[in-house]
Each structure stands twice: as structure tokens, then as C-alpha cells.
């Protein structure tokens, strides 16, 4: 099966990871949201607690939405990595290699994965392919599929 039949592919945060991240964000935002309500009445004007709550809930909602959108997309034109704040696009011609590397900070099964995937640029530098790691189902097969697409779709005069 060639790249044209197997693409596009999407790699996103696994549902269990998303639930853990959402719970952690909720706990992290509880202090700024609930803190002003617990302060003595004369500590701040009456409008501060509702404003702090609205801002905190708004930022929390935006982060949850951004986490749901983040991930790696592999298509016929290249690879797109969408983070929480930034989107990086790599055309197949720009990529010199796609490799996995051991993560020294790995703490599976709940923490960071033990293998991370990077796209190395021709001019130097590398881009981590978000959520394209060993937590994906059939990771090795997917990795070979993406490497095969890269080999097929990069410029014909470019060797890895």
C-alpha cells in the first residue's frame, strides 16, 4: 500500500491521557478561581472574585480546547504539528530523517512515553511529532508507514 492510499493520518492525545491532563488543569486552576472567594471581604473589592473566576474558567476552557486540538497530522503535503500555542508545518522535502529516540524522563504507564518521534530538518534542528509515540496503538507499524510515505513523497533527487 502506497502513501496515497494510507494518508492522511492523525495522532492525538489518547483519551486516558486527556482525562488526566484535564483533571490536573482543573486542580491547578482551582486556587486562582476559588482563592479570591475565600479571602476576607475587606481584602479586595467585591468585583474581584467574580472577575478572577471568569478569567480562570476562561483560561481553563481554552487550555482544554487547545489540548484536544493538538497533535500531529501526516498528509500528502507533509507533516503538521499543532501544539497548544503554535503550528509547525514540514514539507516532505524539508525532512532529512524521521527517528525515534529514548526519553530519559519516561515514567510509563501514566507519565511521558519511553519513545518519542522526531522529524529532523535538512538544515539542522528537529521537531517533535506530538503524540506520535509508543502510546499510539500499533506504533511500530505507524512509524514504518510514515517513514514509507516520507520516502515516497520527498523530492526524487533527495536521498535520506
Buried (B, 14 or more C-beta within 10 A) or exposed (E): EEBEEBBEBEBBBBEEBBEBBBEEBEEEBEEBBEEBEEEEEEEEEEEEBEEBBEEBEEBBEEBBEEBEEBBBBBBEBBBBBBBEEEEBEBEBEBBBEBEBEEBEEBEEEEEEBBBBBBBBBEEEEBBBBBBBBBBBEEBEEBBEBBBBBBBBBBEEEEEE
